[in-house]
Amino acid sequence: MRYPDGGGLTAEERARREQVRFAAAELIEAGASDRQVARRFRVSRMSANRWRRALAGHRSADRAGVTREYKESDSYLANMASDY
């Protein structure tokens, strides 16, 4: 969060909000639109879209990690050396 005090929320309220985000992530992964997510969790479509983009960002970071591991592997380096 942006604020050191957690945005004015208690630990219990932050935990509840995080549960909502996880539930929304499951719905998003199931193929629900921003409008459906917003309606289900009574948030704005902008919030639902932020959650979708954040989820997509985590997925792409996971894929980048796999790619990075492959590039650092011996087979990748051997293929690169054979090209020169």
C-alpha positions as CSV (number, residue, x, y, z in Angstrom):
1,M,0.0,0.0,0.0
2,R,1.1,3.6,-0.4
3,Y,0.6,4.6,3.2
4,P,2.7,3.3,6.1
5,D,-0.5,2.7,8.2
6,G,-2.0,0.4,5.6
7,G,-4.3,3.0,4.1
8,G,-6.1,3.5,7.4
9,L,-7.3,-0.1,7.5
10,T,-6.9,-2.5,10.4
11,A,-5.1,-5.8,9.9
12,E,-8.5,-7.5,9.8
13,E,-9.8,-5.1,7.1
14,R,-6.7,-5.6,5.0
15,A,-7.0,-9.3,5.2
16,R,-10.7,-9.1,4.1
17,R,-9.7,-6.9,1.2
18,E,-7.0,-9.3,0.2
19,Q,-9.5,-12.2,0.3
20,V,-11.8,-10.2,-2.1
21,R,-8.8,-9.7,-4.5
22,F,-8.0,-13.4,-4.5
23,A,-11.7,-14.3,-5.1
24,A,-11.7,-11.7,-8.0
25,A,-8.6,-13.3,-9.4
26,E,-10.3,-16.7,-9.6
27,L,-13.2,-15.2,-11.4
28,I,-10.9,-13.3,-13.8
29,E,-9.0,-16.5,-14.5
30,A,-12.3,-18.2,-15.2
31,G,-13.0,-15.7,-18.0
32,A,-15.3,-13.1,-16.4
33,S,-15.3,-9.6,-17.8
34,D,-14.4,-6.5,-15.8
35,R,-18.0,-5.6,-15.7
36,Q,-19.0,-9.0,-14.2
37,V,-16.2,-8.8,-11.6
38,A,-17.1,-5.3,-10.7
39,R,-20.8,-6.2,-10.3
40,R,-20.0,-9.3,-8.2
41,F,-17.6,-7.5,-5.8
42,R,-19.4,-4.1,-5.8
43,V,-16.3,-2.2,-7.0
44,S,-15.8,0.1,-10.0
45,R,-14.9,-1.4,-13.4
46,M,-11.6,0.5,-13.1
47,S,-10.8,-1.5,-9.9
48,A,-11.7,-4.7,-11.6
49,N,-9.5,-3.8,-14.6
50,R,-6.6,-2.9,-12.2
51,W,-6.9,-6.3,-10.6
52,R,-6.9,-7.9,-14.1
53,R,-3.8,-6.0,-15.1
54,A,-2.0,-6.9,-11.9
55,L,-2.9,-10.6,-12.4
56,A,-1.6,-10.4,-16.0
57,G,1.6,-8.8,-14.7
58,H,2.2,-11.6,-12.3
59,R,1.7,-14.2,-15.0
60,S,4.1,-12.4,-17.4
61,A,6.7,-12.2,-14.6
62,D,6.4,-16.0,-14.1
63,R,6.9,-16.6,-17.8
64,A,9.9,-14.2,-17.8
65,G,11.5,-16.3,-15.0
66,V,11.1,-19.5,-17.0
67,T,12.6,-17.8,-20.0
68,R,15.5,-16.4,-18.0
69,E,16.2,-19.9,-16.6
70,Y,16.2,-21.3,-20.1
71,K,18.6,-18.6,-21.4
72,E,21.0,-19.3,-18.6
73,S,21.0,-23.0,-19.2
74,D,23.9,-24.9,-20.8
75,S,21.9,-25.8,-23.9
76,Y,21.1,-22.2,-24.7
77,L,24.7,-21.2,-24.2
78,A,25.9,-24.1,-26.4
79,N,23.5,-23.1,-29.1
80,M,24.7,-19.5,-28.9
81,A,28.3,-20.6,-29.1
82,S,27.7,-22.8,-32.1
83,D,26.3,-19.8,-34.0
84,Y,29.6,-18.0,-33.9
